Amino acid sequence: MFNATNVDMSGYFDEAAEVIGSNFQLMAPVMAHIRRTIQRGGSGMQIRLQTYEQKDAQRIQNICRQLKEWTFFSNCSYKKQDKTLHLGFQVATAARQFMSGGWLEWFALGIVLSELRKKQGSSNRCSFSIARGLTLQYDSGHKNELDVAALYGEKLFTIECKSGEFRGDIEKMQSLARRLSLPKERFIVLAADLDEEQTKALGAMYPLHFTTLPQLRERIAALLSM
């Protein structure tokens, strides 16, 4: 079951996801704070920037102001006297879901689309299909959701997007990979909070391909070249 609005690129979701993802090393603590606050039902939060170097504090301010311009925050104001950034969250469900972790799916979608279009080259022929939030329903009534799934030629691959703690989901992901008959290299787990050494260790333990945000583009390019 597909929802076409899940890949509607006319809004700011993909641009905002790219900004967060490309600056995630800096933004990781901020995004974790946002996720926790939204999950607790909070309407806003403060970021104390005095612990950051000046250039990093300014980058965080700039990113948050841009997100506010794109309406992901209802308010973004800076108090110079105590070097504190005040953020207000939108009431709108779409914005709250995006800021509490949904951005990672949009980031993955953007990377996959970019690499698929490179492979497509100058041809106008549509040679791929892609979905975000694809729901699979089996005859038994059981359902699975794929965060991002793409079909290029006869190659199906999926990306499961994980922000925060996800280790309790590993067995579920292994079961899904088996159900889809996907080899390890085509069942990707994009884990925002892991580093490269951790992805290597987990990949050696389980038949899933774990990757970090900076590694994702290279992984997708390699898949499309197989």
C-alpha positions in Angstrom: 0.0 0.0 0.0 1.4 3.3 -1.2 0.8 6.9 -0.2 1.9 9.2 -3.0 2.2 12.2 -0.6 5.1 10.4 1.2 7.3 11.2 -1.8 5.9 14.6 -2.6 9.0 16.7 -3.0 7.2 20.1 -3.5 7.5 21.0 0.2 10.5 21.7 2.3 10.9 18.2 3.8 13.8 17.1 1.6 15.7 20.4 1.9 15.3 20.4 5.7 16.4 16.8 5.9 19.5 17.5 3.8 20.5 20.4 6.0 20.1 18.3 9.2 21.8 15.2 7.7 24.8 17.1 6.2 25.4 18.8 9.6 24.5 15.9 11.8 27.8 15.6 13.6 27.1 19.1 15.0 23.3 18.7 15.2 23.1 15.3 16.8 22.7 16.5 20.4 20.2 19.1 19.4 18.1 16.6 17.4 18.2 14.1 20.3 17.0 16.8 22.6 14.2 17.8 20.2 13.1 14.1 19.8 12.9 13.6 23.6 11.1 16.8 24.2 8.5 16.2 21.5 8.0 12.6 22.7 7.2 14.0 26.1 4.6 16.3 24.6 6.7 19.5 25.0 5.9 22.6 23.1 9.4 24.0 23.0 12.9 23.9 24.5 16.1 25.8 25.1 19.6 25.2 23.7 22.4 26.6 25.8 25.1 27.6 23.3 27.7 28.8 25.8 29.3 25.3 25.8 29.9 25.4 22.0 32.7 27.1 20.1 31.5 30.4 18.6 31.5 29.2 15.0 29.5 26.0 16.0 27.1 28.0 18.0 26.5 30.3 15.0 26.0 27.4 12.7 23.4 25.9 15.1 21.6 29.2 15.2 21.6 29.5 11.4 20.3 26.0 10.9 17.5 26.5 13.4 16.5 29.8 11.8 16.4 28.1 8.4 14.2 25.4 9.8 11.9 28.1 11.3 11.7 29.8 7.9 10.6 26.4 6.5 8.0 26.3 9.3 9.4 23.3 11.2 9.6 25.6 14.3 7.0 28.0 15.3 9.6 30.2 17.0 13.3 30.6 17.0 14.9 33.4 19.1 18.3 34.0 20.7 19.0 35.6 24.0 22.4 37.1 23.7 22.9 37.8 27.4 22.8 34.1 28.4 23.6 32.7 25.0 20.4 30.6 24.9 18.5 29.7 21.8 14.7 29.3 22.4 12.8 27.0 20.0 9.0 26.6 19.7 7.5 23.5 18.1 4.8 23.5 15.6 1.5 21.9 16.7 1.1 20.4 13.2 1.6 16.6 13.3 3.7 16.5 10.1 6.2 19.0 11.5 6.5 17.3 14.9 6.9 13.8 13.3 9.6 15.2 11.0 11.6 16.8 13.8 11.3 13.8 16.2 12.9 11.4 13.7 11.0 11.5 10.4 13.7 13.7 8.8 15.9 10.6 8.5 13.5 9.0 6.1 13.5 12.1 4.0 17.3 12.3 4.1 17.5 8.7 2.9 14.9 9.3 0.2 16.8 12.3 -1.1 20.1 10.4 -1.3 18.5 7.5 -3.2 16.7 9.7 -5.6 20.0 11.6 -6.3 21.9 8.4 -7.0 19.1 6.9 -9.1 19.0 10.1 -11.2 22.7 9.9 -11.8 22.3 6.3 -13.1 19.3 7.4 -15.2 21.5 10.0 -16.8 20.1 12.2 -19.5 17.4 9.8 -20.5 13.8 10.9 -19.8 12.6 7.3 -19.4 11.6 6.5 -15.9 13.7 3.5 -15.0 13.0 3.2 -11.2 10.3 3.2 -8.6 10.7 4.5 -5.1 8.4 4.7 -2.0 8.6 6.0 1.5 6.4 4.5 4.3 5.4 1.6 2.1 3.1 -0.8 3.9 3.1 -4.5 3.1 0.1 -6.6 4.2 0.3 -10.4 4.0 -2.5 -13.0 3.6 -2.3 -13.6 7.3 -3.2 -10.0 8.0 0.3 -9.3 9.3 1.8 -5.9 8.3 5.3 -4.5 7.8 6.3 -1.0 6.9 9.4 -0.1 4.8 10.8 3.3 5.6 12.3 3.7 2.1 12.1 1.1 -0.7 13.4 1.4 -4.2 13.3 -0.8 -7.3 15.9 -0.2 -10.0 15.6 -2.6 -12.8 15.0 -5.9 -11.0 16.9 -4.9 -7.9 14.9 -4.2 -4.8 16.5 -2.6 -1.8 15.2 -1.1 1.4 16.5 1.4 4.0 15.3 1.2 7.6 15.9 4.5 9.3 16.8 4.5 13.0 17.4 7.5 15.2 17.8 6.8 18.9 17.9 3.3 20.4 17.1 0.5 17.9 18.9 -2.6 19.1 15.7 -4.2 20.2 14.5 -4.1 16.6 17.4 -6.1 15.1 15.5 -9.5 15.2 12.4 -7.9 13.7 14.6 -6.4 10.9 16.3 -9.8 10.3 12.9 -11.5 10.0 11.7 -8.8 7.5 14.8 -9.3 5.4 14.2 -13.0 5.3 10.6 -12.5 4.4 11.6 -10.3 1.5 14.4 -12.6 0.5 16.8 -9.7 0.5 20.5 -10.3 0.8 22.5 -8.4 3.4 23.8 -5.8 1.0 20.2 -4.8 0.0 18.7 -4.5 3.4 20.3 -1.3 4.8 20.0 0.0 8.3 20.7 3.7 8.4 21.5 4.4 12.1 22.0 8.1 12.8 23.6 7.6 16.2 26.3 5.0 15.2 29.8 5.7 14.1 31.7 3.8 11.4 33.3 1.3 13.8 30.0 0.4 15.3 28.4 -0.2 11.9 31.2 -2.5 11.0 30.9 -4.5 14.2 27.1 -4.9 13.9 27.4 -5.8 10.3 29.8 -8.6 11.3 27.3 -9.9 13.8 24.0 -9.8 11.8 23.0 -10.3 8.2 22.0 -6.7 7.7 24.0 -3.8 6.3 24.5 -1.0 8.9 25.6 2.4 7.7 26.1 5.9 9.0 24.7 9.1 7.3 28.0 10.0 5.6 28.4 6.4 4.3 24.9 6.2 2.8 25.6 7.8 -0.6 28.6 5.5 -1.3 26.5 2.5 -0.3 23.7 3.3 -2.6 26.0 4.1 -5.5 27.7 0.7 -5.0 24.3 -1.0 -5.0 23.3 0.6 -8.2 26.5 -0.5 -9.9 26.2 -4.2 -9.1 
